[in-house]
Amino acid sequence: MPTVRIAGVPVSFPFTPYESQLVYMEKVITALETKQNALLESPTGTGKKLEYELPNDEDDEANDEDDVLPKIIYSSRTHTQLKQVVKELKQTAYKPKVAILGSREHLCVHPEISKMRGTQQNHSCRQAAKQMRCIFKSGYDQSKKGGNSRIMDIEELVTVNRERQICPFYASRDMLSKANVIFMPYNYLVDPPLRASLGVSLENAILIFDEAHNVESIASEAASYSLSTEDIQGCIKEAQECHRMIATSRYVPEESSFLSTQSVTTLMELLMEIERGLLSFPVSKDGGCTKPGEYIFDFFKGFNISFDTAPMVLGISEQVIEAITDGGNASNPRNSKLESLVSFLKTIFRDKDNHHKMTKQFRVHIQEETQTSRRYQSGPPVMKTMRWFHYWCFHPGVAMQEIYDQKVHNIILT
């Protein structure tokens, strides 16, 4: 494979590079060396791999400071797009340590849990692992190898580890701590709670957003939330279910927990207040009502939810979610409405010091919506009216600034 020196850095190409590729790589190398962010455009297939930054096997053996090298986090919109990039990387002379992240939905191989989705799948997985009821998690615990040294896309990760009876989900997390290059979809980067749950650190990382024309809309959507009266009713039902479980001893909270029938009752009353507040809010039938982003704090202040009280509300809600998942019907795969509310509140009450500045890029919009449905296929139509509370972000810079504040090495949009 030809090796070309670009901006003083030897780069091995799988083929003789075109002039446009040399120019592109020079710009990327300059951005990396100066820690500058870069917005680069080039023809399809140009500069997809940062080979010059990836240590090969010889580098790993010779360099005792491998752990201080910047990690490369390569993101794209879908796993299909990432699969193509992994394929291209395999064709190079470089053999970096690679990790590819996916959700349990993509990686679970348990015969029952793999059929679930959302909250039910996540909690069922944790319970099965805790109770040692998953042979794949047990296989991972015994091997502690987290896959092997091959460069694999997500499908290969699943296939190889299933054959070895090792959990691909936990294997990918193990590979994360050792990898020089990490592949993941956009939403794993732009969603702070999701990123935190995966244990992904961005400090001193080189972030590459491929197909970057998608980033603007995805970043704005990641910072936006919507909550309906139907969602709140779902939250109330989950709290009621938890209350029944505790009252009938179907679920016994741990001694360290502050979950009780009384605390769950308090949560239910709070949720009912929010529902009543949303239903009684004066809105235009046609256009709804739009408020500045700062209004969101006034809205929740009316229910005594603030930066000081939100942690308590979140704590009780998270314990309710755990209770109904651990003690409920595990065969009923569903997403928790309370979990969506928790994510919403965590986003709103995340940054007390800068919330005034952040909310300038948001708008609150409350609207009424009427839907027609049928309880039975041949039955009469039923009109259903519900309210929506939208918290819309109109600036992708909100999500991108949060990423940059994690002390990244630099960001490359291509």
C-alpha positions in Angstrom: 0.0 0.0 0.0 1.4 3.4 -1.0 2.5 5.7 1.9 2.3 9.5 1.3 3.6 12.2 3.5 0.9 14.8 4.1 1.7 17.9 6.1 4.7 16.0 7.5 2.6 13.0 8.5 3.1 9.6 6.8 -0.3 8.3 5.7 -0.8 4.8 4.2 -3.5 4.6 1.6 -5.0 1.4 0.2 -4.6 2.9 -3.3 -2.8 5.8 -4.9 -4.7 8.9 -3.7 -6.2 11.6 -5.9 -5.1 15.2 -5.6 -8.4 16.1 -4.0 -7.9 13.5 -1.3 -4.4 14.8 -0.5 -5.8 18.3 -0.1 -8.7 17.0 2.1 -6.3 15.0 4.3 -4.0 18.0 4.7 -6.9 20.1 6.0 -7.9 17.4 8.4 -4.4 16.9 9.7 -4.0 20.7 10.2 -7.3 20.8 12.2 -6.1 17.9 14.4 -2.7 19.4 15.0 -4.1 22.9 15.9 -7.1 21.5 17.7 -9.4 23.5 15.5 -12.9 22.4 14.5 -13.4 21.8 10.8 -16.3 21.8 8.3 -15.1 20.0 5.2 -16.8 18.9 2.0 -15.4 16.5 -0.5 -16.7 14.0 -3.1 -18.1 10.7 -1.8 -15.4 8.3 -0.7 -12.9 11.0 0.1 -11.1 11.0 3.4 -13.4 8.6 5.2 -10.7 7.2 7.4 -8.2 9.1 9.6 -5.4 6.5 9.2 -2.7 8.9 10.1 -4.1 9.2 13.6 -4.6 5.5 14.3 -1.8 3.5 15.9 -1.2 0.2 14.2 -0.1 -2.9 16.0 3.6 -1.9 16.0 2.7 1.5 17.5 0.9 -0.3 20.3 3.9 -2.4 21.2 6.3 0.5 21.0 4.3 3.3 22.7 3.8 3.0 26.4 1.7 6.2 26.3 -1.0 4.7 24.1 -3.7 5.6 26.7 -3.0 9.4 26.3 -3.6 9.4 22.6 -6.9 11.0 21.5 -9.7 8.5 20.8 -11.5 8.9 17.5 -15.3 8.8 17.8 -16.7 8.3 14.3 -20.5 8.9 14.1 -23.0 8.6 11.3 -26.8 8.5 11.1 -27.3 4.8 10.8 -25.5 1.5 11.6 -25.7 0.8 7.8 -23.6 3.8 7.1 -21.2 2.9 9.9 -20.9 -0.7 8.4 -19.6 0.8 5.2 -17.0 2.8 7.0 -15.8 -0.3 9.0 -15.6 -2.1 5.6 -13.3 0.6 4.3 -11.2 0.6 7.4 -10.5 -3.1 7.0 -9.0 -2.4 3.6 -6.3 -0.2 5.0 -2.9 -1.2 6.6 -4.1 0.1 9.9 -5.4 -2.3 12.6 -6.7 -0.1 15.5 -8.5 -1.3 18.5 -12.2 -0.7 17.5 -15.4 -0.5 19.4 -18.9 -0.2 17.9 -21.7 0.9 20.1 -25.3 -0.1 19.8 -28.4 -0.5 21.9 -29.7 -3.7 23.4 -32.3 -3.7 20.6 -29.4 -4.1 18.1 -27.1 -6.3 20.3 -29.2 -8.5 22.6 -29.1 -12.2 21.7 -31.1 -13.6 24.6 -34.0 -15.6 23.1 -36.7 -13.8 25.1 -35.2 -10.4 26.0 -34.1 -9.7 22.5 -37.8 -9.6 21.5 -38.6 -6.8 24.0 -38.1 -3.1 23.4 -37.4 0.0 25.3 -37.6 0.2 29.1 -38.8 -3.4 29.5 -35.9 -4.7 27.6 -33.3 -2.6 29.5 -34.6 -3.6 32.9 -35.2 -7.2 32.0 -31.6 -7.4 30.8 -30.3 -5.9 34.0 -32.4 -8.3 36.1 -31.4 -11.3 34.2 -27.7 -10.3 34.5 -28.1 -9.6 38.2 -29.8 -12.9 38.9 -27.3 -14.8 36.6 -30.2 -16.0 34.3 -28.5 -15.0 31.0 -25.9 -17.5 29.7 -24.5 -14.8 27.4 -23.9 -12.4 30.2 -22.4 -15.2 32.3 -20.2 -16.1 29.3 -19.0 -12.5 29.1 -18.2 -12.5 32.9 -16.2 -15.7 32.6 -14.2 -14.6 29.5 -13.8 -10.9 30.3 -12.4 -10.5 26.8 -15.2 -8.5 25.3 -15.0 -9.9 21.9 -11.7 -10.3 20.0 -9.2 -8.1 18.3 -10.9 -8.2 14.9 -12.3 -5.1 13.3 -16.0 -5.8 13.2 -19.2 -4.1 12.2 -22.3 -4.5 14.4 -23.6 -7.5 12.6 -20.3 -9.3 12.9 -20.1 -8.3 16.6 -23.4 -10.0 17.2 -22.6 -13.2 15.1 -19.1 -13.8 16.6 -20.2 -13.3 20.2 -23.3 -15.3 19.8 -21.2 -18.3 18.6 -18.9 -17.9 21.6 -22.0 -17.5 24.0 -20.8 -14.0 25.0 -23.1 -11.1 25.3 -22.4 -8.6 22.4 -23.9 -5.7 24.4 -21.6 -6.1 27.4 -18.7 -7.0 25.1 -19.1 -3.8 23.2 -19.0 -1.8 26.4 -15.8 -3.6 27.4 -14.2 -2.8 24.1 -15.1 0.8 24.6 -12.5 1.3 27.3 -9.7 -0.2 25.2 -10.6 1.2 21.7 -8.6 3.8 19.7 -11.6 4.2 17.4 -15.3 4.1 18.4 -18.2 3.9 16.0 -21.6 5.0 17.0 -24.8 6.6 15.6 -25.4 10.4 16.0 -27.9 10.1 18.8 -25.4 8.5 21.1 -23.3 11.7 20.9 -26.0 14.4 20.9 -28.1 12.9 23.7 -26.4 13.6 27.1 -28.4 11.2 29.2 -27.9 8.4 26.7 -24.2 9.2 26.4 -23.8 9.1 30.1 -25.6 5.8 30.4 -23.1 4.3 28.0 -20.1 5.7 29.9 -18.8 7.5 26.8 -16.2 10.2 27.7 -15.6 12.9 25.1 -12.7 14.5 26.9 -9.7 14.8 24.5 -11.7 12.9 21.8 -11.6 13.6 18.1 -15.3 13.7 17.0 -16.1 13.0 13.4 -19.6 13.5 12.1 -20.0 11.8 8.7 -22.9 12.8 6.4 -22.9 16.0 8.4 -25.8 17.5 6.5 -28.0 15.5 8.8 -26.5 16.8 12.0 -28.3 20.1 12.1 -31.8 18.6 12.3 -30.7 15.7 14.6 -29.0 18.1 17.0 -32.1 20.3 17.3 -34.4 17.3 17.6 -32.2 15.8 20.4 -32.6 18.9 22.5 -36.4 19.1 21.9 -39.1 17.3 23.9 -42.9 16.9 23.7 -45.3 15.8 26.4 -49.0 15.1 26.0 -51.8 14.6 28.4 -52.0 11.1 27.2 -48.3 10.6 28.2 -49.1 12.0 31.6 -52.1 9.6 32.0 -49.6 6.8 31.2 -47.3 8.1 33.9 -50.2 8.1 36.4 -51.2 4.5 35.4 -47.6 3.4 36.0 -47.5 5.1 39.4 -50.9 3.4 40.3 -49.5 0.0 39.3 -46.5 0.6 41.5 -48.8 1.6 44.4 -50.8 -1.6 44.0 -47.6 -3.7 43.9 -46.3 -2.2 47.1 -49.7 -2.3 48.9 -50.1 -6.0 48.1 -46.4 -6.9 48.7 -45.8 -7.9 45.1 -42.9 -5.5 45.3 -40.9 -4.8 48.5 -38.7 -1.7 48.2 -35.2 -2.0 49.5 -34.5 -0.5 53.0 -32.3 2.2 51.4 -35.2 3.2 49.1 -37.6 6.1 49.9 -40.2 4.4 47.8 -43.5 3.8 49.7 -47.2 3.9 49.1 -47.1 7.4 50.5 -44.3 8.7 48.2 -46.0 7.1 45.2 -49.3 8.7 46.2 -47.5 12.1 46.3 -46.1 11.4 42.8 -49.6 10.5 41.5 -51.1 13.7 42.9 -48.3 15.7 41.3 -48.9 14.1 37.9 -52.6 14.8 38.2 -51.9 18.4 39.0 -49.7 18.7 35.9 -52.4 17.1 33.7 -55.1 19.5 35.1 -52.7 22.4 34.6 -52.1 21.5 30.9 -55.8 20.9 30.2 -56.9 24.2 31.8 -54.2 26.2 30.0 -55.9 28.8 27.7 -55.0 28.0 24.1 -56.3 29.0 20.6 -58.1 26.1 19.0 -56.3 26.7 15.7 -52.8 27.9 16.6 -52.3 26.9 20.2 -50.2 29.2 22.4 -46.5 29.9 22.1 -44.3 31.2 24.9 -40.5 32.0 25.2 -38.3 29.1 26.3 -37.9 30.6 29.8 -41.6 30.0 30.4 -40.9 26.3 30.9 -39.6 27.1 34.4 -42.6 29.1 35.3 -44.9 26.3 34.1 -43.2 23.7 36.3 -42.8 26.2 39.2 -46.6 26.2 39.4 -46.3 22.5 40.5 -43.4 23.2 42.9 -40.9 21.6 40.5 -37.7 23.6 40.4 -33.9 23.0 40.4 -34.2 22.4 44.1 -37.1 19.9 44.1 -36.6 18.2 40.7 -34.0 15.7 42.1 -36.6 14.3 44.5 -39.3 14.0 41.8 -36.8 12.3 39.5 -35.6 9.9 42.3 -39.1 8.7 43.1 -40.0 8.4 39.4 -36.9 6.3 38.7 -37.7 4.0 41.6 -41.3 3.6 40.3 -39.9 2.6 36.9 -37.6 0.1 38.4 -40.4 -1.4 40.6 -43.0 -1.9 37.8 -40.3 -3.3 35.5 -38.8 -5.7 38.0 -42.1 -6.8 39.5 -44.5 -6.4 36.6 -45.3 -8.5 33.6 -42.0 -9.0 31.8 -43.8 -10.4 28.8 -45.3 -7.0 28.1 -42.7 -5.1 26.1 -43.4 -1.4 26.3 -41.7 1.9 26.8 -42.3 3.6 30.1 -44.1 7.0 29.9 -42.4 7.9 33.2 -39.0 7.2 31.7 -39.8 9.8 29.0 -40.9 12.3 31.6 -37.7 11.7 33.6 -35.6 12.4 30.5 -37.6 15.5 29.9 -37.1 16.8 33.4 -33.4 15.9 33.4 -32.9 18.0 30.3 -34.8 21.0 31.7 -33.1 21.0 35.1 -29.7 20.0 34.0 -27.7 23.3 34.1 -28.8 25.7 36.9 -26.0 28.2 36.2 -26.7 28.6 32.4 -30.4 27.8 32.0 -31.3 31.5 31.3 -28.8 31.6 28.4 -29.9 28.1 27.1 -33.6 28.8 27.0 -33.2 31.7 24.6 -32.9 29.1 21.8 -36.2 27.4 22.8 -39.9 28.0 22.5 -42.7 26.5 24.5 -45.8 25.7 22.4 -49.0 24.3 23.9 -51.7 23.0 21.5 -54.9 21.1 21.5 -55.3 18.1 19.2 -58.4 16.1 18.3 -58.1 12.6 17.0 -60.7 10.2 15.7 -60.4 6.5 16.4 -62.5 3.4 16.7 -62.6 1.1 19.6 -63.8 -1.7 17.3 -63.3 -2.0 13.6 -67.0 -1.8 12.9 -67.9 0.5 15.8 -68.7 4.2 15.7 -65.8 6.8 15.6 -64.7 8.1 18.9 -63.4 11.7 19.2 -60.5 12.1 21.6 -59.0 15.5 22.6 -55.6 15.9 24.2 -53.1 18.7 24.9 -49.5 18.8 23.8 -46.7 20.6 25.7 -43.8 21.1 23.3 -40.3 22.3 24.2 -38.7 23.0 20.9 -35.1 23.8 20.2 -34.5 26.1 17.3 -30.7 26.1 17.3 -28.5 23.0 16.8 -25.7 24.9 18.5 -27.3 24.0 21.9 -26.5 20.3 21.5 -23.2 21.0 19.8 -22.0 23.4 22.5 -22.8 20.9 25.2 -20.6 18.4 23.3 -17.8 20.9 22.9 -18.0 21.8 26.6 -16.9 18.2 27.4 -13.3 19.3 26.5 -13.1 17.5 23.2 -9.9 17.6 21.1 -11.8 18.9 18.2 -14.9 18.3 16.0 -14.8 17.5 12.3 -18.0 17.8 10.2 -17.7 16.2 6.8 
